[in-house]
Amino acid sequence: MDAETAYLFRHAMLRDVAYNLHLPAERALLHELALSATPATPSLAAERAQHARMAALGHEGPRRRELLETHLECAMAARAYAWSQYDYAAVARLAEDELANEAADAARRCDTYRDASHALIAAADYRAARQKAEAAVQESAHCTDPRQRGICLGQLGSAAHAQGDLPAAERHCREGLVLLRALKEDPAASKLQVGLGNVYWSSGNMELASQEFEAALQAFLRFKDVAHAALAMSSLAAIASDRGETGKAVELGLKAVELAREARDRKREGNALNNLGNSYVALGQVETGIECFEKSLALMREVMDRKGQALVLGNLANRKLHRRQLDAAIQDYRQCLLLLREVGHLEAEGLLLANYAIALGRAGRLGAERKALEDAIDRLDRAGAALVAVSARASYALHLLLFGDRTRARELLHEIEGVVKGQSEAYDIAYVQNVRYRMARAEGIDASGILREMEQRAQRAGFGPGSGPAIAIATSRHMESAGADEFIGGYHIDELTPATRRALLQALPDLPVRSRELLARGTEGVPVPDWRSEDYL
């Protein structure tokens, strides 16, 4: 321990000893004096809340009640400030502090539970978010206002959706809407419609999702709630992109950006630009898409949203991966991961790790690819994002098939089948059926029937060429038309860099002769990467 640290440590101990020497009534008086001396500014609201709470302990009767009310007011102001700083852990912590306040009535407790749940969703702690939302619904039974229960049910629907429990999410959102629609033109009903639209979207029911987003958009425009109108418009643009209506997606995306600018909401403008960039990329206008990403990144930095920065940087890394600029993509993914680990957003980190694994695999770093996929599943499981984790498990199953581990790959297939069963057509087509198809091909079984089923179901669901199911089907068609030896682990050999081919030749000594010959083409003199490396950061 250096001298400065030792001084600070001793100073803290002396301060605590001096504090505890005072009698409780004296300590309460000191906190009351500190409360009156602390400026009522947003950044000091949490400090004022703490002083008010401690001061209340030394009083009884009206004065105690007055200080407890002051504590609630300061704590609410502190939560609002924490939200503005994207400090979701502080929001949840301050909410707990408020809930312990005996002066909080049922309506205030409902609001606090909901805000805590909202913050925990933003922080990707979905299990805790659902617990808080359930507590809010239970607390709403003590409120005379039916609106409170409707809004609480909507929050519970959002938390269930975040966990991937789509049937429960739909049920809660519908129950909440019934209550809120009975109140006529309630803005909360329109926000809940966006939540229900997101549930339908995740389920693969894009027609119903579009209806909910469109109805919400029109209501937001009537209420002159331009910021939420931008959100609904951006969601409609994403639906159009999934349907393959890329021109419409760009048109709606541009309107979403305009609405966000009209609302002067820099964060929503950044999100809308990020989504617009994806639409331009799907349209084939990659350079325009990258310009949108760069503008979005500048806005995310301006509002100090580190998670938003990481997501945009991830999209830029995806573009470099698509262009086979593997070293640059890997560097960008690393930067994103460092940002997300600072924020502590497990879901976003898990999704990014799954994409990063693709770049590592294509660079011939197969050991690092496996480690990244294992870590991706770990992060998503810890976040409670069961449905989102399906994509990482599917990628891991395909990686295991590459190494001939069909037993473990089949176990992963059973896991993802259990998660998506009865929940999501989108995930079933894009991941479950895709793994089934690849596994059948790996075992030498005729897989053409699985491919036909994938195509028919995707067509019925209305997925366009840029959607996950459509990409999976296009790759499977390519596999079906090409010779089996031309594919290694789901990648066409021609897609792999010479260094990756050298790595595969080393990692897979039991490949058929024809596959080894195809892999070896053009690899003379190419350095062999360390494919066993698990060090990816």
Secondary structure, 3 states (H helix, E strand, C coil): CCHHHHHHHHHHHHHHHHHHHCCHHHHHHHHHHHHHHCCCCHHHHHHHHHHHHHHHCCCCHHHHHHHHHHHHHHHHHHHHHHHHCCCHHHHHHHHHHHHCCCCCCHHHHHHHHHHHHHHHHHCCCHHHHHHHHHHHHHHHCCCCCHHHHHHHHHHHHHHHHHHCCHHHHHHHHHHHHHHHHCCCCCHHHHHHHHHHHHHHHHHCCHHHHHHHHHHHHHHHHHHCCHHHHHHHHHHHHHHHHHCCCHHHHHHHHHHHHHHHHHCCCHHHHHHHHHHHHHHHHHHCCHHHHHHHHHHHHHHHHHCCCHHHHHHHHHHHHHHHHHCCCHHHHHHHHHHHHHHHHHHCCHHHHHHHHHHHHHHHHHCCCHHHHHHHHHHHHHHHHHHCCCCCHHHHHHHHHHHHHHCCCHHHHHHHHHHHHHHHCCCCHHHHHHHHHHHHHHHHHHCCCCCHHHHHHHHHHHHHHCCCCCCHHHHHHHHHHHHHHCCHHHEECCEEHHHCCHHHHHHHHHHCCCCCHHHHHHHHCCCCCCCCCCCCCCCCC
